[in-house]
Amino acid sequence: MPPPSRRILSLWFPRLGAERLIRRFRLDPEQPFAVVATQGAAQMLHSLSPGASAAGLQPGQPLRDAMAMCPDLMTRLRNPQAEAGFLGVLRRWAGKYSPWVGEMGDEGLSLDITGCAHLFGGEDGLLEAIDGDCAHAGLSVQAGVADTLGGAWALARFAGRGVGHHRSGDAVDQEARATRSRAAKRRHWERGGAAPALPAAARTQAGIEARRIAPRGQLREVLGPLPLAALRLDPDVVAQLSRLGVRRVSELLDQPRAPLSRRFGPGVVLRIDQALGQVPEPVSPVAEARPYAVRMTLPDPIGLAEDVLAGLDRLLPRLCDTVHKAGRGVRQIRLQAFRTDHTMQWISVGLARPSADPERIRPLLAMKVDDLDAGHGIDMLRLEAVQTEPVSARQPVGHLEAGKIIADRLAATTAHDDLVARIGARVGMDQITRWHPASSHIPEKAVQVMAAAWSEPAKDWPAPHAPRPLMLWRPEPVMAPDKPRLTGGLRWRGRDFTPHACVGPERIAPEWWLDDPEWRSGVRDYWRVTMTSGEKLWLFYAHGGALSSGWFCQGQFA
C-alpha cells in the first residue's frame, strides 16, 4: 500500500493583536477597538476588533482617518513581543491536534496533520474542534487544509475572496492632474471608499470563520480562482503582474516559466512550485528555547532615568551570572520597561564580542536609557539576553606554551571591542567595518571590507611590491600627452599641475580570466608623481585594449 500523501493545516488569526488585548482587559468585541503600529512618522491600524471592522475600518488605514470615521474608536499601541509570546501559547495549544506544529509569520500556525485527522472524525471534525476551541477562547480563526504548505496558507487567507483591480480609483498618483481635485470627493465604496457596514446576519455568513479544504490531488483546481497574493509573492511583483492583466493564480500557472523567471526573478517560479508541491516545503516546528532573562517588579511606579539605572544594576549581574554558568556570552541584550498603562517599551544593544561581564554591558544600555518613555510610570523591568554565543573559557596547551598564553591573556585589553560596541549602539553594528587582505594583485581588490563586530583584526598583512596611496578611488581621466612617460604639464579635476619628480613605472596586468569593465583599457604602468605644488598623486598610463589608451589618476599619497 502506498504511503498516504501529506496533509497540511494552516491556521490564521487575523485579529490576533486586538483579541489578545480584548481577552486581557475583558473588552466588548463589538466595541470599536484597534491596535496601532508606528510606521515612519505615521500611526497605522494594525489589528481590528469585529466592532471596528463593522464600522468600516481597515488594517493599514491611517489613524487620523480612522478617528474621523469612528470617533469612539479605542486604540492601543502594538507590542510585537507580547504578540509573539501569545502566538507561542497558541502553538503549544495546537500541539493537541498534531505533534508537528510550526509558526508562519506573526499571525499564523502550520500543522502537519498527516495521520492525525482520523482521531477527530476526519478533517471536517478536526476543523470543527479547532473552531470550538477558538470560539470558547474568543479568537477569530481561518483555516485551510491542502497537500502542501503553500496551498494551505493560500486557502486559509484567500479562500472565497474575489480578485480586485490594482487601481483603487482614489489614489492620487493614479489620477490625472485634471481629476485629482475630484478624487477626494468620491465616497462610493466601489471607487475606493469605505465599504458599507454589513448586517449581523451577513457578517456571520461571510465572516472570519470561513474555512476551505482542498481534496487530495485537486490543489491546482482549488488555487486557480484565487488572487495572485495567495502565492505569497512580493507586493511589487503582484502589482506588476496585475498591470499586465494577470490577476488570478490560474492565469499565472499557464504562463511559460522561463520568461517569468527572467522578468520577475526566480522567486515567482519557486512560490508556484511550492504551492503545487513540486518543491518540498516541510513544516518546521519551533524548538523550545530557554530564555536567559531576569525581571524585577517594582512596588511603586518609577519614571526617572536614575531609577531605571538602579534597577539595571540589580538585574544585570544576575543575568550575566546565569549566562556565564551556561558557558555562553551575551551578543545582544534587551531591556524591557512595562508601564502602568499595560504598554511596554524596550531598548536593545549589541556587543562586538560575546561577553558576560556586567561592566562591559552596562555602559551600552545606559547610553539608551533616555530613549525610554516612562509615560505614567514603569512598574516592571525585564532584562533578556536575546542572542548568546558559546564562549570557550579553557584552551588546552602544553607546558611550553602555557606561559605565553597566560602572558597574552594578561596583556589583552577589551578597549577596542568596547569602542566598537559603543559606536555600534549609536550608528548600528553593520556600519562599522574593517579591512582584511585579499588574494589579488589588482590595487582596488587587494582588500575586502568586513564587519568589525563579526571579524578578527587582520594580523599578517602582505607587504606590497611598491608603496600604495592612502586614498584610493576609481580612475579619473587626466589630460596629458598620450605617451608612456610624462613629458610636461597635465590637467586633472580642472587644475593644471607640473610634475616635479616621477618614480616608476610599476606594471600591473589585468586579470585575464575575468572581464572587468574597469580594466578594459589593458596593461597599466603606475607612477608616483610629486607635483611642484606639493601633491603626491598615483597616476597610471593605460596602454589600451578594448578602450583607448591614456593617463588616469587613481589615488593620492599622504
C-alpha positions as CSV (number, residue, x, y, z in Angstrom):
1,M,0.0,0.0,0.0
2,P,1.5,3.4,-0.9
3,P,2.1,5.8,1.9
4,P,-0.6,8.5,2.4
5,S,0.0,11.9,1.0
6,R,0.9,14.7,3.3
7,R,-1.9,16.9,4.6
8,I,-1.1,20.4,5.9
9,L,-3.4,22.6,8.0
10,S,-2.8,26.3,8.1
11,L,-4.4,28.5,10.8
12,W,-4.6,32.2,10.5
13,F,-5.6,34.5,13.4
14,P,-6.4,37.8,11.6
15,R,-7.3,39.6,14.8
16,L,-4.5,38.3,17.0
17,G,-3.2,41.6,18.3
18,A,-6.7,43.1,19.0
19,E,-8.2,39.9,20.5
20,R,-5.2,39.4,22.8
21,L,-6.0,42.7,24.4
22,I,-9.7,42.1,24.4
23,R,-9.2,38.9,26.3
24,R,-6.8,40.6,28.8
25,F,-8.9,43.6,29.6
26,R,-12.3,41.9,29.1
27,L,-13.5,44.3,26.4
28,D,-16.6,44.0,24.4
29,P,-15.7,42.6,20.9
30,E,-18.5,44.6,19.3
31,Q,-16.9,47.8,20.6
32,P,-14.6,49.6,18.0
33,F,-11.1,48.8,19.1
34,A,-7.8,48.8,17.2
35,V,-4.1,48.0,17.8
36,V,-2.0,50.8,16.3
37,A,1.6,50.3,14.9
38,T,4.0,53.1,14.1
39,Q,5.3,53.2,10.5
40,G,7.7,56.0,10.0
41,A,6.2,59.2,11.2
42,A,2.6,58.0,10.9
43,Q,0.4,55.6,13.0
44,M,-1.5,52.9,11.1
45,L,-4.2,50.5,12.2
46,H,-2.6,47.0,12.6
47,S,-5.3,44.8,14.1
48,L,-9.0,45.4,14.5
49,S,-11.9,44.1,16.6
50,P,-15.1,42.8,15.0
51,G,-16.8,46.1,16.0
52,A,-14.1,48.2,14.3
53,S,-14.4,46.2,11.1
54,A,-18.2,46.6,11.2
55,A,-17.6,50.4,11.4
56,G,-15.8,50.3,8.0
57,L,-12.2,50.4,9.3
58,Q,-9.4,48.5,7.5
59,P,-6.0,47.3,8.6
60,G,-3.3,49.6,7.2
61,Q,-5.5,52.7,7.4
62,P,-4.0,55.9,8.9
63,L,-5.2,56.5,12.5
64,R,-6.3,60.1,11.8
65,D,-8.6,58.9,9.0
66,A,-10.0,56.1,11.3
67,M,-10.7,58.6,14.1
68,A,-12.6,60.8,11.6
69,M,-14.7,57.8,10.5
70,C,-15.2,56.4,14.0
71,P,-14.7,58.9,16.9
72,D,-15.5,56.2,19.5
73,L,-12.5,54.1,18.4
74,M,-10.3,52.9,21.3
75,T,-6.6,52.2,20.5
76,R,-3.6,50.6,22.0
77,L,0.0,50.6,20.8
78,R,1.2,47.4,19.3
79,N,3.5,45.1,21.4
80,P,5.2,42.7,18.9
81,Q,7.0,40.8,21.6
82,A,3.8,40.2,23.6
83,E,2.0,39.1,20.4
84,A,4.9,36.7,19.6
85,G,4.5,35.2,23.1
86,F,0.8,34.9,22.7
87,L,1.3,33.1,19.3
88,G,3.7,30.7,21.2
89,V,0.9,29.9,23.6
90,L,-1.4,29.1,20.6
91,R,1.4,27.0,19.1
92,R,1.5,24.9,22.3
93,W,-2.3,24.6,22.3
94,A,-2.2,23.4,18.7
95,G,0.0,20.5,19.8
96,K,-3.2,18.7,20.9
97,Y,-4.1,18.3,17.2
98,S,-0.6,17.4,15.8
99,P,2.8,16.8,17.2
100,W,4.3,18.8,14.3
101,V,3.4,22.5,14.7
102,G,5.3,25.5,13.3
103,E,4.8,29.2,13.0
104,M,4.1,31.1,9.8
105,G,4.6,34.8,10.2
106,D,3.3,36.9,13.1
107,E,-0.3,35.6,13.0
108,G,-0.3,32.1,11.6
109,L,0.4,28.4,12.5
110,S,1.1,25.4,10.3
111,L,0.4,21.8,11.3
112,D,1.3,18.6,9.6
113,I,-1.9,16.6,10.2
114,T,-0.9,13.5,8.2
115,G,-2.3,10.5,10.1
116,C,-3.9,12.7,12.7
117,A,-7.3,13.8,11.3
118,H,-9.0,10.4,11.8
119,L,-8.6,10.9,15.6
120,F,-11.1,13.7,15.4
121,G,-13.5,12.2,13.0
122,G,-11.8,13.3,9.8
123,E,-10.6,16.7,8.6
124,D,-14.1,18.3,9.0
125,G,-14.2,17.1,12.6
126,L,-10.7,18.4,13.2
127,L,-11.7,21.9,12.0
128,E,-14.9,21.9,14.0
129,A,-12.9,21.1,17.1
130,I,-10.5,23.9,16.4
131,D,-13.4,26.3,15.7
132,G,-15.0,25.3,19.0
133,D,-11.7,25.9,21.0
134,C,-11.2,29.3,19.3
135,A,-14.8,30.4,19.8
136,H,-14.6,29.4,23.5
137,A,-11.3,31.4,23.8
138,G,-12.8,34.4,22.0
139,L,-10.4,34.1,19.0
140,S,-11.2,34.5,15.3
141,V,-9.5,31.9,13.1
142,Q,-9.4,30.9,9.4
143,A,-8.2,27.5,8.4
144,G,-7.1,25.8,5.2
145,V,-6.2,22.2,4.5
146,A,-4.2,21.1,1.4
147,D,-1.5,18.8,0.3
148,T,1.2,21.5,0.5
149,L,2.1,24.2,3.0
150,G,1.7,26.9,0.4
151,G,-1.7,25.7,-0.7
152,A,-3.0,25.5,2.9
153,W,-1.7,29.0,3.5
154,A,-3.5,30.3,0.4
155,L,-6.8,28.7,1.3
156,A,-6.7,30.0,4.9
157,R,-6.2,33.6,3.8
158,F,-7.8,33.9,0.4
159,A,-10.5,31.2,0.0
160,G,-13.7,32.8,-1.2
161,R,-12.1,36.2,-1.7
162,G,-12.6,37.9,-5.0
163,V,-10.0,39.3,-7.3
164,G,-9.6,43.1,-7.3
165,H,-8.0,45.6,-9.6
166,H,-4.6,47.1,-8.9
167,R,-6.0,50.6,-9.4
168,S,-8.0,51.9,-6.4
169,G,-9.6,54.8,-8.3
170,D,-8.8,57.2,-5.5
171,A,-5.0,57.1,-5.3
172,V,-3.7,60.5,-6.2
173,D,-0.7,59.1,-8.0
174,Q,-3.0,57.1,-10.3
175,E,-5.2,60.1,-11.2
176,A,-4.6,62.6,-14.0
177,R,-3.9,66.1,-12.9
178,A,-7.3,67.4,-14.0
179,T,-9.2,64.8,-12.0
180,R,-7.2,64.9,-8.7
181,S,-9.4,67.6,-7.3
182,R,-12.4,65.3,-7.8
183,A,-10.7,62.2,-6.4
184,A,-11.0,63.4,-2.8
185,K,-14.8,64.0,-3.2
186,R,-15.5,60.3,-4.2
187,R,-17.1,58.4,-1.4
188,H,-18.6,55.4,-3.2
189,W,-17.2,52.2,-1.8
190,E,-16.8,50.7,-5.3
191,R,-14.3,53.5,-6.1
192,G,-12.0,53.0,-3.1
193,G,-14.1,54.4,-0.3
194,A,-15.0,52.7,2.9
195,A,-17.3,49.6,2.4
196,P,-20.7,49.9,4.0
197,A,-21.3,48.1,7.2
198,L,-22.8,44.6,6.8
199,P,-25.7,43.5,8.9
200,A,-25.2,40.9,11.6
201,A,-26.5,38.0,9.5
202,A,-24.3,38.8,6.6
203,R,-21.3,39.2,8.8
204,T,-22.0,35.7,10.3
205,Q,-22.4,34.2,6.8
206,A,-19.3,35.8,5.3
207,G,-17.4,36.2,8.5
208,I,-13.9,35.4,9.6
209,E,-14.7,31.8,10.4
210,A,-14.7,30.7,6.7
211,R,-12.6,27.7,6.0
212,R,-11.7,25.6,3.0
213,I,-10.5,22.0,2.4
214,A,-8.7,21.1,-0.8
215,P,-9.4,17.5,-1.9
216,R,-6.4,15.3,-2.4
217,G,-4.8,15.8,-5.8
218,Q,-7.1,18.7,-6.8
219,L,-4.9,21.6,-5.5
220,R,-4.4,23.2,-8.9
221,E,-8.1,23.5,-9.5
222,V,-8.8,24.9,-6.0
223,L,-6.0,27.5,-6.2
224,G,-6.8,28.6,-9.7
225,P,-9.6,31.2,-8.9
226,L,-7.6,32.8,-6.0
227,P,-5.8,36.1,-6.4
228,L,-2.1,36.2,-7.0
229,A,-1.3,37.2,-3.4
230,A,-2.3,33.7,-2.4
231,L,1.1,32.5,-3.8
232,R,3.0,34.6,-1.2
233,L,4.5,36.8,-3.8
234,D,6.0,40.2,-3.1
235,P,3.5,43.1,-3.3
236,D,5.6,44.8,-6.1
237,V,5.5,41.6,-8.2
238,V,1.8,41.3,-7.7
239,A,1.3,44.9,-8.8
240,Q,3.4,44.4,-11.9
241,L,1.6,41.2,-12.9
242,S,-1.7,42.9,-12.3
243,R,-0.8,45.7,-14.7
244,L,-0.2,43.1,-17.3
245,G,-3.6,41.6,-16.8
246,V,-2.6,38.6,-14.7
247,R,-4.7,38.7,-11.6
248,R,-5.6,35.0,-10.8
249,V,-3.4,32.1,-9.9
250,S,-4.7,30.1,-12.9
251,E,-3.6,32.8,-15.3
252,L,-0.1,32.7,-13.8
253,L,0.2,28.9,-13.9
254,D,-0.5,28.9,-17.6
255,Q,2.5,31.3,-18.3
256,P,5.9,29.9,-19.5
257,R,8.3,29.5,-16.7
258,A,11.5,30.9,-18.4
259,P,10.1,34.4,-19.2
260,L,8.6,34.7,-15.7
261,S,11.9,33.9,-14.1
262,R,13.8,36.3,-16.3
263,R,11.4,39.2,-15.8
264,F,10.3,38.8,-12.2
265,G,13.1,36.7,-10.7
266,P,13.3,33.1,-9.6
267,G,11.1,33.7,-6.6
268,V,7.9,33.7,-8.6
269,V,8.6,30.2,-10.0
270,L,9.7,29.0,-6.6
271,R,6.4,30.0,-5.0
272,I,4.4,28.3,-7.8
273,D,6.4,25.1,-7.3
274,Q,6.0,25.2,-3.5
275,A,2.2,25.7,-3.8
276,L,1.8,22.8,-6.2
277,G,4.1,20.5,-4.3
278,Q,6.9,20.3,-6.9
279,V,9.4,21.8,-4.5
280,P,9.3,20.3,-0.9
281,E,8.4,22.8,1.9
282,P,8.2,21.0,5.2
283,V,6.6,22.2,8.4
284,S,9.4,23.5,10.6
285,P,8.5,23.2,14.3
286,V,9.9,25.8,16.6
287,A,12.3,24.5,19.2
288,E,11.6,25.4,22.7
289,A,14.4,27.7,23.8
290,R,15.2,28.5,27.3
291,P,15.4,32.3,27.6
292,Y,18.1,34.0,29.6
293,A,16.1,36.7,31.3
294,V,15.5,38.2,34.7
295,R,12.8,40.6,35.9
296,M,12.0,42.9,38.8
297,T,8.5,44.1,39.9
298,L,8.5,47.5,41.5
299,P,6.3,48.3,44.4
300,D,5.8,51.9,43.1
301,P,6.0,53.2,39.5
302,I,9.2,54.9,38.5
303,G,9.9,57.4,35.8
304,L,13.4,58.8,36.3
305,A,16.5,57.6,34.3
306,E,18.4,57.2,37.6
307,D,15.7,54.8,38.9
308,V,15.9,52.7,35.7
309,L,19.7,52.5,36.0
310,A,19.4,51.5,39.7
311,G,17.1,48.6,38.7
312,L,19.5,47.7,35.9
313,D,22.4,47.5,38.4
314,R,20.4,44.8,40.2
315,L,19.3,42.8,37.2
316,L,22.4,42.8,35.1
317,P,24.7,40.9,37.5
318,R,22.1,38.2,37.9
319,L,21.6,37.8,34.2
320,C,25.4,37.8,33.5
321,D,25.9,35.2,36.2
322,T,23.3,32.9,34.6
323,V,24.8,33.3,31.2
324,H,28.3,32.7,32.5
325,K,27.4,29.5,34.2
326,A,25.9,28.2,30.9
327,G,29.3,28.8,29.3
328,R,27.9,31.5,26.9
329,G,28.4,35.2,26.3
330,V,25.8,37.9,25.5
331,R,25.9,39.2,21.9
332,Q,22.6,41.2,22.0
333,I,20.7,42.3,25.1
334,R,17.3,43.9,25.6
335,L,15.8,45.9,28.4
336,Q,12.0,46.0,28.6
337,A,10.1,48.6,30.6
338,F,6.5,47.7,31.4
339,R,4.3,50.7,32.1
340,T,1.3,51.1,34.3
341,D,-1.0,51.5,31.2
342,H,-0.2,47.9,30.2
343,T,2.1,49.0,27.4
344,M,5.8,48.3,27.0
345,Q,8.9,49.9,25.6
346,W,12.3,48.4,25.1
347,I,15.9,49.3,24.2
348,S,18.3,46.9,22.6
349,V,22.1,47.0,22.2
350,G,24.7,44.6,20.7
351,L,28.2,43.8,21.6
352,A,31.2,43.5,19.3
353,R,32.3,40.3,21.2
354,P,30.2,38.0,23.3
355,S,30.7,38.7,26.9
356,A,29.2,38.0,30.3
357,D,30.9,41.0,32.1
358,P,28.4,43.4,33.5
359,E,30.9,46.3,33.4
360,R,31.1,46.0,29.6
361,I,27.3,45.7,29.1
362,R,26.1,48.4,31.4
363,P,27.6,51.5,29.6
364,L,25.9,50.4,26.4
365,L,22.4,50.2,28.0
366,A,23.0,53.4,29.9
367,M,23.5,55.2,26.6
368,K,19.9,54.4,25.5
369,V,18.0,54.7,28.8
370,D,17.0,58.2,27.9
371,D,15.1,56.8,24.9
372,L,12.6,55.1,27.2
373,D,9.3,57.0,27.7
374,A,8.0,56.2,31.2
375,G,4.5,57.5,30.5
376,H,2.5,57.3,33.7
377,G,5.2,55.2,35.3
378,I,7.2,51.9,35.0
379,D,6.1,49.1,37.3
380,M,8.3,46.2,36.0
381,L,11.7,45.9,34.4
382,R,12.8,42.8,32.4
383,L,16.3,42.2,31.1
384,E,16.8,39.5,28.4
385,A,19.8,38.1,26.6
386,V,18.3,37.9,23.1
387,Q,21.3,36.4,21.4
388,T,24.1,34.4,23.1
389,E,27.1,32.6,21.8
390,P,29.3,29.9,23.3
391,V,32.4,31.2,25.0
392,S,35.4,28.9,25.4
393,A,36.8,29.5,28.9
394,R,39.7,27.0,28.5
395,Q,42.3,26.4,25.9
396,P,44.3,23.1,26.2
397,V,48.0,23.8,25.6
398,G,51.3,22.2,26.6
399,H,53.6,23.3,29.4
400,L,55.9,25.2,27.0
401,E,53.1,27.4,25.7
402,A,51.2,27.9,29.0
403,G,53.4,30.8,30.0
404,K,52.9,32.6,26.7
405,I,49.1,32.1,26.8
406,I,48.9,33.5,30.3
407,A,51.1,36.5,29.3
408,D,48.9,37.2,26.3
409,R,45.7,36.9,28.4
410,L,47.1,39.4,31.0
411,A,48.1,41.8,28.3
412,A,44.8,41.6,26.4
413,T,42.5,44.5,26.6
414,T,38.9,44.9,25.6
415,A,39.1,48.6,24.8
416,H,38.9,48.1,21.1
417,D,35.8,45.8,21.3
418,D,34.2,48.2,23.8
419,L,34.8,51.1,21.4
420,V,33.2,49.2,18.5
421,A,30.2,48.3,20.7
422,R,29.7,52.0,21.8
423,I,29.8,53.3,18.3
424,G,27.6,50.5,17.1
425,A,25.0,51.4,19.7
426,R,24.8,54.8,18.1
427,V,25.0,54.1,14.3
428,G,24.5,50.3,14.1
429,M,26.9,47.4,14.2
430,D,26.7,46.9,10.4
431,Q,28.1,50.4,9.8
432,I,31.4,49.7,11.4
433,T,33.8,47.8,9.1
434,R,37.4,46.9,8.9
435,W,39.8,45.9,6.1
436,H,41.2,42.4,5.5
437,P,43.8,41.4,3.0
438,A,42.5,39.7,-0.2
439,S,44.3,37.5,-2.7
440,S,44.5,39.8,-5.7
441,H,47.2,41.8,-7.3
442,I,44.7,44.4,-8.5
443,P,45.0,47.5,-6.3
444,E,41.3,48.1,-5.7
445,K,40.8,44.4,-5.0
446,A,43.7,43.9,-2.6
447,V,41.4,44.4,0.5
448,Q,37.9,43.1,1.4
449,V,35.6,45.0,3.7
450,M,34.2,43.0,6.7
451,A,32.0,43.9,9.6
452,A,34.1,44.8,12.6
453,A,31.8,43.1,15.1
454,W,31.9,39.7,13.4
455,S,35.6,39.5,12.3
456,E,39.0,39.5,13.9
457,P,41.6,42.1,13.2
458,A,44.0,41.2,10.4
459,K,47.5,40.5,11.7
460,D,49.7,39.4,8.8
461,W,49.3,42.0,6.0
462,P,51.4,41.1,2.9
463,A,53.9,43.8,2.1
464,P,53.1,45.4,-1.3
465,H,55.7,45.4,-4.1
466,A,55.6,49.2,-4.1
467,P,54.0,51.8,-1.8
468,R,50.3,52.2,-2.1
469,P,48.4,55.6,-1.6
470,L,46.4,56.3,1.5
471,M,43.4,57.5,-0.6
472,L,42.2,55.3,-3.4
473,W,39.3,56.0,-5.8
474,R,38.0,55.0,-9.3
475,P,40.4,56.0,-12.1
476,E,39.8,59.6,-13.3
477,P,40.9,60.8,-16.7
478,V,44.0,63.1,-16.8
479,M,44.6,65.5,-19.7
480,A,48.2,64.7,-20.7
481,P,50.1,63.7,-23.9
482,D,49.3,60.2,-24.9
483,K,52.8,58.9,-24.3
484,P,54.0,56.2,-21.8
485,R,56.1,58.9,-19.9
486,L,55.1,62.4,-18.7
487,T,56.9,65.0,-20.7
488,G,55.2,68.1,-19.5
489,G,52.3,69.5,-17.5
490,L,49.0,67.8,-17.0
491,R,45.4,68.8,-16.1
492,W,43.2,67.0,-13.6
493,R,40.0,68.0,-11.9
494,G,40.1,71.4,-13.6
495,R,43.6,72.2,-12.3
496,D,46.9,72.4,-14.0
497,F,49.9,70.5,-12.5
498,T,53.6,70.5,-13.2
499,P,55.4,67.2,-12.3
500,H,58.5,67.7,-10.1
501,A,59.5,64.1,-9.6
502,C,58.3,60.7,-11.0
503,V,59.0,57.3,-9.6
504,G,58.1,54.2,-11.5
505,P,56.8,52.5,-13.5
506,E,55.1,49.6,-11.8
507,R,53.4,47.5,-14.4
508,I,50.1,45.7,-13.4
509,A,48.3,43.5,-15.9
510,P,44.5,42.8,-15.7
511,E,43.1,39.5,-14.6
512,W,42.8,37.8,-17.9
513,W,40.3,35.2,-16.6
514,L,37.8,38.0,-15.7
515,D,36.1,40.6,-17.9
516,D,36.3,43.6,-15.5
517,P,34.9,46.7,-17.1
518,E,37.3,48.9,-15.2
519,W,40.3,47.1,-16.7
520,R,39.3,47.0,-20.4
521,S,42.0,49.7,-21.0
522,G,44.7,47.0,-20.9
523,V,48.0,46.9,-19.1
524,R,48.8,49.8,-16.7
525,D,52.0,51.5,-15.8
526,Y,51.7,53.1,-12.4
527,W,53.8,56.2,-11.4
528,R,54.2,58.0,-8.1
529,V,54.3,61.7,-9.2
530,T,55.2,64.6,-6.9
531,M,53.9,67.9,-8.2
532,T,55.5,71.3,-7.7
533,S,52.5,72.3,-5.6
534,G,53.2,69.5,-3.1
535,E,50.5,66.9,-4.1
536,K,51.7,63.3,-4.4
537,L,49.4,61.5,-6.9
538,W,49.2,58.0,-8.1
539,L,48.9,58.1,-11.9
540,F,49.0,55.3,-14.4
541,Y,49.2,55.1,-18.2
542,A,46.8,52.6,-19.8
543,H,48.4,51.1,-22.9
544,G,45.0,50.4,-24.5
545,G,42.9,47.3,-25.1
546,A,39.1,47.4,-25.6
547,L,39.3,51.1,-24.7
548,S,41.7,53.8,-25.8
549,S,45.0,54.5,-24.1
550,G,45.7,57.5,-21.9
551,W,46.6,58.8,-18.4
552,F,44.5,58.4,-15.3
553,C,44.7,59.3,-11.6
554,Q,43.6,56.6,-9.1
555,G,44.9,57.8,-5.7
556,Q,46.8,60.3,-3.6
557,F,49.6,59.7,-1.0
558,A,49.6,61.4,2.3
